[in-house]
Amino acid sequence: MSPESKKLFNIIILGVSFMFIFTAFQTCGNIAQTVITNLNNTDFHGSGYTSMSIIYGVFSASNLISPSVVAIVGPQLSMVASGVFYSLYIAVFIQPTTWAFYTASVLIGIAAAVLWTAQGNCLTVNSNENTIGRNSGVFWALLQSSLFFGNLYIYFAWQGKTRISESDRRTVFIALTVISLVGTVLFFLIRKQEDTKAPGEEDSANEIPGDSSIIDYINFHYYVFTEKSIKLSFTKEILLLSVTTAYTGLELTFFSGVYGTCIGAVNRFGSEEKSLIGLSGIFIGVGEILGGGIFGLLSKNNRFGRNPIVMLGIVVHFIAFYLIFFNMPNDAPIAPMEGTDHVAFMTPSKEVAILCSFLLGLGDSCFNTQLLSILGFLYSEDSAPAFAIFKFVQSICAAVAYFYSNYFLLQWQLLIMVIVGFFGTITFFAVEWEAAAALAARGSDYSSI
């Protein structure tokens, strides 16, 4: 096998491994609150929203140490260990206890930071400037396809069920745990490369002098991923883009956890209310993959820049929020085990609910593809700190959103997203206009970005 074929093989294995792990984890996140509200065990007092809030909060903080962990342990073993913790978190739902549930939430938050840092390392090592776009696209497509398989299983497994029994829960989570473990084992198939360049760093930045200790190496990574990030975070461009990034964290929480819970709580959907959670996840995935594919292709020949795509994203999301406001009862996010019989401004429609799922996924892909694009363009020489800030802000806002989802009615959650989304779009426009002006001053073609 040639070196290039070996690298492509590694990228495919990386994508397939993530597909298995996140088929399990994203499905788990989508149904967690619904499952918890259906528990018979009165000794269990956990909340799916609180768990996800802990995960994203710990994930943000753990980004400070994850580069050092990956540097010492290596990307392959880092991903294997992280995959084990993902599997343990999912396994907790087989027989949940409050202490194990929240302990696993903390551990998976740490594991997530290590997993994604190692993924960036593996992607970079197995790519060059000519193949990074292709490899990123292959990985993205395989990762996002995880939204199909787990949710498709939920759709058929929970067909006709208005309540999730202990037997239903155990069957689903045993299957998801096995799927996650399969993805973890597949990491062992990744073949090592001689080059161990870390993501976003120059070759010289990764050379470890023969006499240097591990402590010196950790200190170096601490400087790259913290001190440089702190300095960068106070620049005008990053401050403006942080508002847009904050919005992606809020809407990530909504479509990946809250909206599925809302659908599963609406009693007027009848015997399909629980299986519709799976169908909703599938259509979110359709929107994500369609948007990512189209806007990835458009980025090659887009003479108008990124703003029209971001504008499309906010318009699509506002339409989705408007329809959800009219279609879903206000108390759906925090409904009890019995669900809710309340009605919003129209009789709840399954077709409208699933259409909104598609729109949520499509809008999310608009924002995320363009944010990644503009960060890569503005900080091509210093990408690691910029992307560290992006992940930090997004994760913190996701954690905050999951926390208030325990208490806020649907209308207030939608209002928060509308306000932050509006200002996030404006701040993105401002940064994009500056980038265009800088290119024009250098005599470059705007369509080249």
C-alpha positions as CSV (number, residue, x, y, z in Angstrom):
1,M,0.0,0.0,0.0
2,S,1.4,3.4,-1.0
3,P,1.9,6.1,1.6
4,E,-1.1,8.1,0.2
5,S,-3.3,5.1,0.1
6,K,-2.4,4.3,3.7
7,K,-3.3,7.9,4.8
8,L,-6.6,7.7,3.0
9,F,-7.3,4.3,4.7
10,N,-6.5,6.0,8.1
11,I,-9.0,8.8,7.4
12,I,-11.7,6.4,6.4
13,I,-11.1,4.3,9.5
14,L,-11.1,7.5,11.6
15,G,-14.4,8.5,10.1
16,V,-16.0,5.1,10.5
17,S,-14.9,4.8,14.1
18,F,-16.4,8.2,14.9
19,M,-19.5,7.2,13.0
20,F,-20.0,4.2,15.4
21,I,-19.2,6.1,18.6
22,F,-21.4,9.0,17.7
23,T,-24.2,6.8,16.4
24,A,-24.4,5.6,20.0
25,F,-23.7,8.9,21.8
26,Q,-25.8,11.3,19.7
27,T,-28.7,8.9,19.9
28,C,-28.2,8.7,23.6
29,G,-28.2,12.5,23.9
30,N,-31.3,12.7,21.8
31,I,-33.4,10.3,24.0
32,A,-31.7,10.8,27.4
33,Q,-34.3,13.2,28.9
34,T,-37.2,11.2,27.5
35,V,-35.8,8.0,29.0
36,I,-35.1,9.6,32.4
37,T,-38.7,10.9,32.7
38,N,-40.0,7.4,32.1
39,L,-37.9,5.7,34.8
40,N,-39.8,3.8,37.5
41,N,-36.8,4.0,39.9
42,T,-37.7,6.7,42.5
43,D,-34.1,6.6,43.8
44,F,-32.8,8.1,40.6
45,H,-32.9,11.9,40.5
46,G,-30.8,12.7,37.5
47,S,-31.6,15.1,34.6
48,G,-30.5,14.6,31.0
49,Y,-30.2,18.3,30.6
50,T,-28.0,18.7,33.7
51,S,-25.8,15.8,32.5
52,M,-25.2,17.4,29.1
53,S,-24.5,20.7,30.8
54,I,-21.8,19.0,32.9
55,I,-20.4,17.3,29.8
56,Y,-20.0,20.5,27.8
57,G,-18.7,22.5,30.8
58,V,-16.0,19.9,31.7
59,F,-15.2,19.5,27.9
60,S,-14.5,23.3,27.7
61,A,-12.1,23.2,30.7
62,S,-10.4,20.0,29.6
63,N,-9.3,21.6,26.4
64,L,-6.5,23.1,28.5
65,I,-5.0,19.7,29.2
66,S,-6.0,17.6,26.3
67,P,-3.1,18.6,24.0
68,S,-0.6,17.5,26.6
69,V,-2.4,14.2,27.1
70,V,-2.4,13.4,23.4
71,A,1.3,14.5,23.1
72,I,2.3,12.0,25.9
73,V,0.0,9.1,25.2
74,G,-0.3,9.4,21.4
75,P,-3.4,10.0,19.3
76,Q,-4.3,6.4,18.8
77,L,-4.3,5.3,22.4
78,S,-6.0,8.6,23.4
79,M,-8.9,7.9,21.1
80,V,-9.2,4.3,22.3
81,A,-9.3,5.4,26.0
82,S,-11.8,8.2,25.2
83,G,-14.0,5.7,23.3
84,V,-14.1,3.5,26.4
85,F,-15.4,6.4,28.5
86,Y,-18.0,7.2,25.9
87,S,-19.2,3.5,26.1
88,L,-19.2,3.6,29.9
89,Y,-21.4,6.7,29.9
90,I,-23.9,5.0,27.6
91,A,-23.8,1.8,29.6
92,V,-24.9,3.8,32.8
93,F,-28.4,4.0,31.2
94,I,-28.8,0.2,31.3
95,Q,-29.3,0.4,35.1
96,P,-29.0,4.1,36.0
97,T,-28.0,5.5,39.4
98,T,-27.7,9.2,40.1
99,W,-24.0,9.1,41.3
100,A,-22.8,6.9,38.4
101,F,-24.8,9.1,35.9
102,Y,-23.1,12.4,37.0
103,T,-19.7,10.8,37.5
104,A,-19.8,9.4,34.0
105,S,-20.9,12.9,32.8
106,V,-17.7,14.4,34.2
107,L,-15.5,11.6,32.8
108,I,-16.9,11.8,29.3
109,G,-16.4,15.6,29.3
110,I,-12.7,15.0,29.8
111,A,-12.7,12.2,27.3
112,A,-14.4,14.4,24.7
113,A,-11.7,17.0,24.8
114,V,-9.0,14.3,24.4
115,L,-10.9,12.6,21.6
116,W,-11.3,15.7,19.5
117,T,-7.8,16.9,20.0
118,A,-6.5,13.4,19.0
119,Q,-8.9,13.5,16.0
120,G,-7.4,16.8,14.8
121,N,-3.9,15.3,15.2
122,C,-4.8,12.2,13.2
123,L,-6.5,14.2,10.5
124,T,-3.5,16.6,10.1
125,V,-0.9,13.8,10.1
126,N,-2.7,12.0,7.4
127,S,-3.3,15.0,5.2
128,N,-1.3,17.7,3.3
129,E,-2.4,21.0,1.8
130,N,-3.7,19.2,-1.3
131,T,-5.7,16.5,0.5
132,I,-6.9,18.3,3.7
133,G,-10.2,19.5,2.0
134,R,-11.0,16.0,0.7
135,N,-10.1,14.3,3.9
136,S,-12.1,16.8,6.0
137,G,-15.1,16.2,3.7
138,V,-14.8,12.4,4.0
139,F,-14.5,12.6,7.8
140,W,-17.5,15.0,8.0
141,A,-19.7,12.9,5.8
142,L,-19.0,9.7,7.8
143,L,-19.4,11.5,11.2
144,Q,-22.8,13.1,10.3
145,S,-24.1,9.8,8.9
146,S,-24.2,8.7,12.6
147,L,-27.4,10.8,12.9
148,F,-29.1,8.3,10.6
149,F,-28.4,4.9,12.0
150,G,-29.1,5.3,15.7
151,N,-32.2,7.4,15.2
152,L,-33.5,5.0,12.6
153,Y,-33.2,2.3,15.1
154,I,-35.1,4.4,17.7
155,Y,-37.8,5.1,15.1
156,F,-38.6,1.4,14.5
157,A,-37.8,0.1,18.0
158,W,-40.2,2.6,19.7
159,Q,-42.9,2.5,17.0
160,G,-46.3,2.6,18.7
161,K,-45.0,3.2,22.2
162,T,-46.3,6.0,24.4
163,R,-44.1,5.0,27.4
164,I,-40.6,3.5,27.6
165,S,-40.4,0.4,29.7
166,E,-37.4,-0.9,31.6
167,S,-37.0,-3.7,29.0
168,D,-37.2,-1.1,26.1
169,R,-34.5,1.0,27.8
170,R,-32.1,-1.8,28.5
171,T,-32.4,-3.3,25.0
172,V,-31.7,0.1,23.4
173,F,-28.7,1.0,25.6
174,I,-27.1,-2.4,25.5
175,A,-27.2,-2.1,21.7
176,L,-25.8,1.5,21.8
177,T,-23.0,0.4,24.2
178,V,-22.0,-2.4,21.8
179,I,-22.0,0.0,18.9
180,S,-19.8,2.4,20.8
181,L,-17.3,-0.3,21.7
182,V,-17.1,-1.4,18.1
183,G,-16.1,2.1,17.1
184,T,-13.5,2.2,19.9
185,V,-11.9,-1.1,18.8
186,L,-11.7,0.1,15.2
187,F,-9.2,2.8,16.3
188,F,-6.6,0.0,16.5
189,L,-6.8,-0.3,12.7
190,I,-5.3,3.1,12.2
191,R,-1.7,2.7,10.9
192,K,0.9,4.9,12.5
193,Q,2.7,7.6,10.4
194,E,6.2,8.7,10.9
195,D,5.1,12.4,11.0
196,T,3.4,13.2,14.3
197,K,2.6,16.9,13.6
198,A,-0.1,18.2,15.9
199,P,-3.1,20.1,14.5
200,G,-2.5,23.7,13.5
201,E,1.2,23.8,14.4
202,E,4.3,24.2,12.3
203,D,6.7,21.4,11.9
204,S,9.3,23.1,14.1
205,A,6.8,23.6,16.8
206,N,6.6,19.9,17.4
207,E,10.2,19.0,17.5
208,I,11.2,17.8,21.0
209,P,14.9,18.4,21.7
210,G,16.7,15.3,22.8
211,D,17.4,16.6,26.3
212,S,13.9,18.0,27.0
213,S,11.7,16.4,29.6
214,I,8.0,15.6,29.3
215,I,7.4,18.6,31.7
216,D,9.1,20.9,29.2
217,Y,6.9,19.5,26.4
218,I,3.7,20.0,28.5
219,N,4.8,23.5,29.2
220,F,5.2,24.2,25.5
221,H,1.7,22.8,24.7
222,Y,0.3,24.9,27.6
223,Y,1.8,28.0,26.0
224,V,0.5,27.1,22.5
225,F,-3.1,26.3,23.6
226,T,-3.6,28.7,26.5
227,E,-1.4,31.8,26.5
228,K,-1.7,32.2,22.7
229,S,-5.4,31.6,22.9
230,I,-5.9,34.2,25.6
231,K,-4.0,36.8,23.6
232,L,-6.0,36.0,20.5
233,S,-9.3,36.1,22.3
234,F,-9.0,39.8,22.9
235,T,-8.7,40.7,19.2
236,K,-11.6,42.4,17.6
237,E,-12.3,39.7,15.1
238,I,-12.4,36.9,17.7
239,L,-14.6,39.0,20.0
240,L,-17.1,39.6,17.2
241,L,-17.0,36.0,16.0
242,S,-17.5,34.8,19.6
243,V,-21.1,36.1,19.4
244,T,-21.7,33.9,16.4
245,T,-20.0,31.0,18.0
246,A,-22.1,31.5,21.1
247,Y,-25.2,31.1,19.0
248,T,-24.0,27.8,17.5
249,G,-23.6,26.5,21.1
250,L,-27.2,27.5,22.0
251,E,-28.8,26.0,18.9
252,L,-26.6,22.9,19.2
253,T,-28.2,22.3,22.6
254,F,-31.7,22.9,21.2
255,F,-31.6,20.6,18.2
256,S,-29.5,17.8,19.7
257,G,-31.3,17.5,23.0
258,V,-34.2,19.8,23.8
259,Y,-36.2,19.5,20.5
260,G,-36.3,15.7,20.6
261,T,-37.6,15.9,24.2
262,C,-40.3,18.3,23.1
263,I,-41.5,15.9,20.4
264,G,-41.5,12.9,22.7
265,A,-43.6,14.8,25.3
266,V,-46.5,15.8,23.0
267,N,-49.4,13.4,23.8
268,R,-51.4,14.6,20.8
269,F,-48.9,12.8,18.5
270,G,-50.5,9.6,19.9
271,S,-48.7,6.3,19.6
272,E,-45.9,7.8,17.4
273,E,-44.7,10.4,19.9
274,K,-41.6,8.4,21.0
275,S,-40.7,7.0,17.6
276,L,-40.9,10.5,16.2
277,I,-37.8,11.4,18.3
278,G,-35.8,9.0,16.0
279,L,-37.4,10.4,12.9
280,S,-36.6,13.9,14.0
281,G,-32.9,13.0,14.5
282,I,-32.8,11.5,11.0
283,F,-34.1,14.7,9.4
284,I,-31.7,16.8,11.4
285,G,-28.9,14.6,9.9
286,V,-30.4,15.1,6.4
287,G,-30.2,18.9,6.8
288,E,-26.7,18.7,8.2
289,I,-25.3,16.5,5.4
290,L,-27.1,18.4,2.6
291,G,-26.0,21.8,3.9
292,G,-22.4,20.7,4.5
293,G,-22.2,19.1,1.1
294,I,-23.7,22.0,-0.8
295,F,-21.9,24.8,1.0
296,G,-18.6,22.8,0.9
297,L,-18.9,22.7,-2.9
298,L,-20.1,26.3,-3.2
299,S,-17.0,27.5,-1.2
300,K,-14.9,26.7,-4.2
301,N,-16.7,29.1,-6.5
302,N,-18.5,31.6,-4.4
303,R,-18.0,35.1,-5.6
304,F,-20.3,36.6,-2.9
305,G,-18.4,35.2,0.1
306,R,-19.8,33.7,3.2
307,N,-22.4,36.3,4.2
308,P,-25.2,34.9,2.0
309,I,-24.8,31.4,3.4
310,V,-24.9,32.8,7.0
311,M,-28.0,34.9,6.1
312,L,-29.6,31.7,4.7
313,G,-28.8,30.0,7.9
314,I,-30.4,32.6,10.2
315,V,-33.5,32.9,7.9
316,V,-33.9,29.1,7.9
317,H,-33.6,29.0,11.7
318,F,-36.0,31.8,12.3
319,I,-38.6,30.0,10.1
320,A,-38.0,26.9,12.2
321,F,-38.3,28.7,15.5
322,Y,-41.5,30.4,14.3
323,L,-43.1,27.1,13.3
324,I,-41.9,25.4,16.5
325,F,-43.5,28.2,18.6
326,F,-46.8,27.7,16.8
327,N,-46.6,23.8,16.8
328,M,-45.2,22.8,20.2
329,P,-46.7,23.3,23.6
330,N,-44.8,25.8,25.8
331,D,-44.2,23.2,28.6
332,A,-42.9,20.5,26.2
333,P,-39.2,20.8,27.3
334,I,-40.0,20.3,31.0
335,A,-43.0,18.0,30.8
336,P,-43.4,15.2,33.3
337,M,-43.4,11.5,32.6
338,E,-47.0,11.6,31.5
339,G,-46.2,14.2,28.8
340,T,-48.3,17.2,28.0
341,D,-51.8,17.6,26.6
342,H,-51.5,21.3,26.1
343,V,-51.7,22.9,22.7
344,A,-49.8,25.9,21.3
345,F,-51.4,28.0,18.5
346,M,-52.2,25.1,16.3
347,T,-53.0,21.4,16.7
348,P,-49.5,19.7,16.9
349,S,-48.5,18.5,13.4
350,K,-46.1,15.6,13.0
351,E,-45.2,16.9,9.5
352,V,-44.4,20.4,10.7
353,A,-42.3,19.0,13.6
354,I,-40.2,16.9,11.2
355,L,-39.9,19.8,8.7
356,C,-38.5,21.9,11.6
357,S,-36.0,19.1,12.3
358,F,-34.7,19.4,8.8
359,L,-34.5,23.2,9.0
360,L,-32.6,23.1,12.3
361,G,-30.0,20.8,10.7
362,L,-29.7,22.8,7.5
363,G,-29.3,26.1,9.4
364,D,-26.7,24.6,11.7
365,S,-24.6,23.5,8.8
366,C,-24.8,27.0,7.3
367,F,-23.3,28.6,10.4
368,N,-20.7,25.9,11.3
369,T,-19.3,25.5,7.7
370,Q,-18.8,29.3,7.4
371,L,-17.4,29.8,10.9
372,L,-14.8,27.1,10.2
373,S,-14.1,28.6,6.9
374,I,-13.5,32.2,8.1
375,L,-11.4,31.0,11.1
376,G,-9.2,28.9,8.8
377,F,-8.9,31.9,6.4
378,L,-8.1,34.6,9.0
379,Y,-5.8,32.4,11.1
380,S,-4.2,30.1,8.6
381,E,-0.8,30.6,10.2
382,D,-2.0,30.2,13.8
383,S,-5.1,28.0,13.6
384,A,-4.8,26.0,16.8
385,P,-5.5,28.8,19.3
386,A,-8.3,30.2,17.1
387,F,-10.1,26.8,16.9
388,A,-9.4,26.3,20.6
389,I,-11.4,29.5,21.3
390,F,-14.1,28.4,19.0
391,K,-14.6,25.1,20.8
392,F,-14.3,26.7,24.2
393,V,-17.0,29.4,23.6
394,Q,-19.3,26.9,21.8
395,S,-19.1,24.4,24.6
396,I,-19.6,26.9,27.4
397,C,-22.7,28.2,25.7
398,A,-24.0,24.7,25.1
399,A,-23.4,23.9,28.8
400,V,-25.3,27.1,29.9
401,A,-28.2,26.3,27.5
402,Y,-28.5,22.7,28.8
403,F,-28.6,24.1,32.3
404,Y,-31.4,26.6,31.7
405,S,-33.4,24.0,29.7
406,N,-34.3,22.4,33.0
407,Y,-36.3,25.4,33.9
408,F,-37.2,27.6,30.9
409,L,-40.4,27.2,28.9
410,L,-40.1,26.7,25.2
411,Q,-41.0,30.3,24.3
412,W,-38.1,31.7,26.4
413,Q,-35.6,29.3,24.9
414,L,-36.6,30.3,21.4
415,L,-36.4,34.0,22.3
416,I,-32.9,33.6,23.6
417,M,-31.8,31.9,20.4
418,V,-33.5,34.6,18.2
419,I,-31.8,37.5,20.0
420,V,-28.3,35.9,20.1
421,G,-28.7,34.6,16.5
422,F,-29.6,38.1,15.3
423,F,-26.6,39.7,16.8
424,G,-24.3,36.8,15.9
425,T,-25.3,37.2,12.3
426,I,-24.5,40.9,12.3
427,T,-21.1,40.4,14.0
428,F,-20.2,37.7,11.4
429,F,-21.1,40.1,8.6
430,A,-18.8,42.7,10.2
431,V,-15.8,40.4,10.2
432,E,-16.5,39.1,6.7
433,W,-16.7,42.7,5.3
434,E,-13.4,43.5,7.0
435,A,-11.8,40.4,5.4
436,A,-13.2,41.3,2.0
437,A,-11.8,44.9,2.4
438,A,-8.4,43.5,3.4
439,L,-8.4,41.3,0.3
440,A,-9.4,44.1,-1.9
441,A,-6.6,46.3,-0.5
442,R,-4.1,43.6,-1.5
443,G,-5.6,43.3,-4.9
444,S,-7.0,39.8,-4.4
445,D,-10.2,38.4,-5.8
446,Y,-12.9,38.1,-3.1
447,S,-14.2,34.9,-4.6
448,S,-10.9,33.2,-3.8
449,I,-11.8,33.0,-0.1
